[in-house]
Amino acid sequence: MSEATSKSVFRTMDQIKFDRTISDECGITMNDSVEARAIAEVMREKPGINVTHQPSLIRIDGRGQVEFKMDEISEALGREMTPHLFEISTSTHYGRMVMVDDNTVIVFGSMEAAKPYIEYD
């Protein structure tokens, strides 16, 4: 197991420091399932990604942006994973989740980085 995947993102209250800085952290949380385990298997190999397993959930966290490729996940899963099925598999996320195309979902830690992919007035 790489160093990035061995660190837990969970902390006790006495370990948490509150300040007014803006974080560039982003990620997803999934209920433990066949799909979630395949996603975690793929993401654990990527640099700078932390994968944390808990009894009933899996978290995938990173900084800046976390990019999920459906073809990589499909290969690990043994069947097709689409961006829509991916979103169903994620219980929640933090950051700005954007479906870039039929093969890519990115969770951005910065709204500024996500803006080119988002249509708004």
N, C-alpha and C positions, 0 to 999 in steps of 0.2 A: 504494500500500500504506500503510495507516495505521501510525502509530507503534507501536501495540500489537502489530501483527502482524510488525513488523520486528525485534523484539528476540528473540534466541535464549535459551532457557532452559538451554542446555548451557554448562557452565563447565569450565575446566581445574582440576586440584586446587589449584593455587596461588591461584585466584580464590575458592575456597570457604572460608567462615568457619564453624566449628562452634561452636554455643552450645546452651544448654539451653532455648531458647524454643520455644513451640508455634506452629506455622504454621497459617494458615487457607487455605493454598494447596490447590488440588485440580485434577484434570484427568484426561485420558485419553491413551493412546497407541494408535495404530492402525497396522497394516501398510498401506503405500501401496496403495490399491485404488480402484476406481470409487466405492464407497460412502464410503470415507474422504475422498476428494477432495470429494464432495458435502457431507459433514458439515463439512469445513474451510471450504468456500466460504460456507456459511451462518454459521458461527461467527465467521469473520474480520470480519464486519460488526457484531458485537456489542461494545459498549464494555467495556473492561477484560479482553478475552480476547486471549491470545497464541497464535498459530498458528505452529508451527515445522515446516518441511519438512526432512527429511533424505533421503538417497538411498532408503531403503527403509521409512521410517516418517513419520507425521505426529503431532505432539503438539498438544493443545489444553489450555491452562492458564489458570486464573483464581484469584481470591481470593474467599473466602466461599462462593460456590456457582456452579456452571456449569450452566445449564439448556439442555437439548436438546429441541426441539419436533419431533416426528415429521412433522407436516404441512409444516413449512418444509423439512425435509430431503427429504421425498418430492417436493416441487415441484422442488428443485434436482437430484434424482436422476432424475426422470422416471418413477418407479415407487414403489410403496408402501414405506415404511420403518416397521416396527413397533418397539416397544421391545425385543422379543426379537431381531429382526434387528440392531438397534443394538448390543445386548450382544455378539452374535457378532462384529460388526465391530470391536469394541474389543479390542485385545490385552491391555491392562491398564488399570487406573485407580488413582488414589490419592485418598483421601477416601472418603466413604461414598456409594455409588451407590444411588439409590432410584428405582424405577419408580412415579411418583406416580399416573399413569393411563395409558390407552392412547395418549396423545399426548405425555406428558412424562416425561423421565428427568432427574433432577437429581443432580449429584455435589456433595456438601457438604464443605466444608473443616472443619466442626465437627460433632462427634458430637451436641452439644446441639441444633444446628439441625436435624439429621436425626431426632431422637427422635420428634417428633410423627407421622412417617410410618412408623415402625417398630414392629411389634408384638413385644413381648418381656415376660418376667416378671421 
